[in-house]
């Protein structure tokens, strides 16, 4: 399966089906999704580039249309479409329309930031170990800083909406795990 077909089947089609069911999203959600897609690309592309340059990841040359740097053009689409998948799923569930709770104490922010700081330190330790621990270390070092920032700035809000966040994230994550598994099995 080509990477373009993968993007269309596992991301584009679900986004289209969800939006068909949910209706047109509000302009505010479209703007926020576009901004988040840009942030996701700015954060993810350098990490992906590093993984490809160091041989951690590879993409079959016969499965991609074109490359931008060392990444397939379809990887850029994948990152942006992931954001749209979560946003469209949230629009379907109408989880963005509820009022925000009042701010809680700063202790939730501090605890969350400390937790993700520990994850970051663990990732750096795994990088120092190297070998088979390297990929997990790279993953933790990549994911911990934005989550640390989120928790430090809005940890109380994130914690108060935990059920909403799980309902948004878990089905999409499960879908993408299945899609990834199928793609890996296909070579």
C-alpha positions in Angstrom: 0.0 0.0 0.0 1.3 3.4 -0.9 1.7 6.0 1.9 -0.8 8.2 0.0 -3.4 5.4 0.0 -2.7 4.9 3.7 -3.3 8.6 4.5 -6.5 8.6 2.4 -7.9 5.3 3.9 -7.0 5.7 7.5 -7.2 9.5 8.0 -8.9 11.2 5.1 -11.8 8.8 4.8 -12.6 8.8 8.6 -12.4 12.6 8.7 -14.8 12.9 5.8 -17.2 10.3 7.3 -17.1 11.9 10.7 -17.7 15.4 9.3 -20.6 14.1 7.1 -22.2 12.8 10.3 -21.3 15.7 12.5 -22.0 18.6 10.1 -19.9 21.6 9.3 -17.5 22.5 12.1 -17.6 26.0 13.5 -15.0 28.4 12.1 -13.4 28.6 15.5 -12.7 24.9 15.4 -11.3 25.1 11.9 -9.0 27.9 12.9 -7.8 26.1 16.0 -7.3 22.9 14.0 -5.2 24.7 11.4 -3.1 26.4 14.1 -2.6 23.0 15.9 -1.7 21.3 12.6 1.1 24.0 12.1 2.3 23.4 15.7 2.3 19.6 15.2 4.3 19.9 12.0 6.8 22.3 13.5 7.3 20.0 16.4 7.1 16.6 14.6 9.0 17.2 11.4 12.5 17.7 13.0 12.0 14.6 15.1 10.9 12.6 12.1 13.9 13.9 10.1 16.3 12.9 12.9 14.8 9.4 13.1 15.2 8.9 9.3 18.7 10.4 9.2 19.9 8.1 12.0 18.2 5.0 10.5 15.6 4.5 13.2 12.8 4.8 10.6 12.8 4.2 6.9 10.2 4.6 4.2 10.1 2.4 1.2 11.0 4.4 -1.9 8.4 2.7 -4.0 5.6 3.7 -1.5 6.0 7.4 -1.5 5.2 10.1 -4.1 7.9 12.6 -3.2 10.2 13.7 -0.4 10.6 17.0 1.3 14.0 16.7 2.9 14.3 13.1 4.0 10.6 12.7 4.7 7.8 11.6 2.4 5.4 14.4 1.5 2.7 12.1 2.8 4.2 12.3 6.3 3.4 16.0 6.3 -0.1 15.2 5.3 -0.3 12.4 8.0 0.7 14.8 10.8 -1.9 17.4 9.7 -4.6 14.9 9.1 -4.1 13.4 12.6 -5.0 16.8 14.0 -8.1 17.0 11.8 -9.1 13.5 12.8 -9.1 14.4 16.5 -10.8 17.7 15.8 -13.6 16.2 13.7 -14.1 13.4 16.3 -14.4 16.1 19.0 -16.8 18.0 16.8 -18.9 14.9 16.5 -19.0 14.3 20.2 -19.6 18.1 20.8 -17.0 18.1 23.5 -15.7 21.6 22.6 -19.0 23.3 23.2 -19.1 22.8 27.0 -18.2 25.7 29.3 -14.8 25.6 30.9 -14.7 24.9 34.7 -13.3 27.5 37.0 -9.5 27.4 37.6 -8.3 25.2 40.3 -5.2 25.5 42.5 -1.8 25.6 40.9 -0.8 22.3 42.6 -2.3 20.2 39.7 -0.2 22.2 37.3 3.0 21.7 39.4 2.4 17.9 39.9 1.8 17.4 36.2 4.8 19.4 35.2 7.0 17.5 37.7 5.6 14.2 36.3 6.5 15.2 32.7 9.8 16.5 33.8 10.6 13.1 35.3 9.5 11.5 32.0 11.9 13.8 30.2 14.7 12.9 32.5 13.9 9.2 32.0 14.1 9.7 28.3 17.4 11.4 28.5 18.7 8.5 30.7 17.5 6.0 28.1 19.4 8.0 25.4 22.5 7.7 27.4 22.1 4.0 27.8 21.6 3.6 24.0 21.1 0.3 22.3 17.5 -0.9 22.2 16.5 1.7 24.7 17.4 4.5 22.3 14.1 4.6 20.4 12.0 4.8 23.6 14.4 7.5 24.9 13.9 9.5 21.7 10.2 9.1 21.9 10.1 10.3 25.5 12.4 13.2 24.9 10.1 14.2 21.9 6.8 13.9 23.7 7.6 15.1 27.2 8.4 18.9 26.6 5.0 19.8 25.1 3.1 17.8 27.7 5.2 19.4 30.4 4.3 22.8 29.1 0.6 21.9 28.8 0.6 20.7 32.4 2.5 23.7 33.7 0.2 26.2 32.0 -3.2 24.4 32.2 -2.8 21.3 34.3 -5.9 22.1 36.4 -8.0 22.5 33.3 -6.7 19.3 31.7 -7.3 17.4 34.8 -10.9 18.7 35.2 -11.7 17.6 31.7 -9.9 14.2 31.9 -13.0 12.1 30.9 -13.5 14.4 27.8 -9.9 14.1 26.9 -9.9 10.3 27.2 -13.1 10.1 25.1 -11.4 12.2 22.4 -8.0 10.6 22.5 -8.4 6.9 23.1 -10.6 5.9 20.1 -8.4 7.9 17.8 -5.2 6.4 19.3 -6.7 2.9 19.0 -7.7 3.5 15.4 -4.2 4.8 14.6 -2.5 1.8 16.4 -4.6 -0.6 14.2 -3.7 1.4 11.1 0.0 1.4 12.0 -0.1 -2.3 12.7 -1.6 -3.0 9.3 0.9 -0.7 7.5 3.8 -2.4 9.3 2.5 -5.8 8.3 2.2 -4.6 4.7 5.9 -3.7 4.8 
